[in-house]
Amino acid sequence: TSGPEVFIELIDKAGLVYTDSFHAVVFSMIFHTPFVVFNREHSNKSDMSGRIKTLLEIAGMNGGISREKHIINYPADYNDDRIAFKRERSVEFLRSALS
């Protein structure tokens, strides 16, 4: 049986991650692992990739969304400054909300 440590290590060591998982995208971004996202569709054909698309927009990585074959492809080209800025704003919000 494998746990979260194995999941994270696999993403860290991968040459490419092919996924429909929000968390796999997050860890791919953290480790700068290139990734390909395919849309997850619910049984009624509704798009289940909303969280991933929002995350990629926040990270400034929404330019690579492809309508063809419902695949989103991203090379290891990350905007760490933008991600750090958004992270800092989120932490500030949480501190303010909790005080």
C-alpha positions in Angstrom: 0.0 0.0 0.0 1.2 3.5 -0.7 0.5 6.7 1.0 0.9 10.5 0.4 4.6 10.3 0.7 4.8 7.9 -2.3 2.4 10.0 -4.3 4.5 13.2 -3.7 7.8 11.4 -4.4 6.5 10.0 -7.7 5.6 13.5 -8.9 8.9 14.9 -7.7 10.9 12.3 -9.6 8.7 12.1 -12.8 9.8 13.4 -16.1 6.2 14.2 -17.0 2.9 13.9 -15.1 -0.2 13.1 -17.0 -3.2 13.6 -14.8 -6.7 14.8 -14.1 -5.9 15.3 -10.4 -5.9 18.8 -8.8 -3.4 17.7 -6.2 -1.1 16.2 -8.9 -1.1 19.5 -10.6 -0.3 21.4 -7.4 2.7 19.2 -6.6 3.9 19.3 -10.2 3.9 23.0 -9.9 5.8 22.9 -6.6 8.4 20.6 -7.9 8.5 22.1 -11.4 7.7 18.8 -13.0 6.2 19.2 -16.5 2.6 18.0 -16.6 -0.3 17.4 -19.0 -3.9 17.7 -17.7 -6.8 16.0 -19.3 -10.3 17.1 -18.5 -12.2 15.0 -16.1 -15.8 14.5 -17.1 -18.6 13.5 -14.9 -20.9 10.7 -16.1 -23.3 13.4 -17.3 -20.5 14.9 -19.4 -20.1 18.0 -17.2 -16.5 19.4 -16.9 -14.8 18.4 -13.6 -11.6 20.4 -14.2 -12.8 23.8 -12.9 -10.4 23.8 -9.9 -7.5 23.0 -12.0 -8.3 25.7 -14.6 -8.7 28.3 -11.8 -5.4 27.3 -10.3 -3.6 27.6 -13.6 -5.2 31.0 -14.3 -4.0 32.2 -10.8 -0.5 30.9 -11.6 -0.6 32.7 -15.0 -0.5 29.4 -16.8 -3.8 29.5 -18.6 -2.4 30.2 -22.1 -1.9 26.5 -22.9 -5.4 25.3 -22.6 -6.3 23.3 -25.6 -9.9 22.6 -26.7 -8.6 19.8 -28.9 -9.0 16.4 -27.3 -9.7 18.2 -24.0 -6.1 18.3 -23.0 -4.2 21.0 -21.2 -0.4 20.8 -21.7 2.2 22.7 -19.7 6.0 22.6 -19.9 8.1 23.3 -16.9 7.7 27.1 -17.3 6.6 28.4 -13.9 6.1 31.9 -12.6 7.3 31.4 -9.0 7.1 35.1 -8.2 3.4 35.2 -9.1 2.7 32.0 -7.2 4.6 33.3 -4.1 2.7 36.6 -4.3 -0.7 34.8 -4.4 0.4 32.5 -1.5 1.4 35.5 0.6 -1.9 37.2 0.0 -3.7 33.9 0.9 -1.8 33.7 4.2 -2.5 37.3 5.0 -6.2 36.7 4.4 -6.2 33.6 6.6 -4.4 35.5 9.4 -6.8 38.4 9.2 -9.9 36.1 9.2 -8.6 34.1 12.2 -7.7 37.1 14.4 
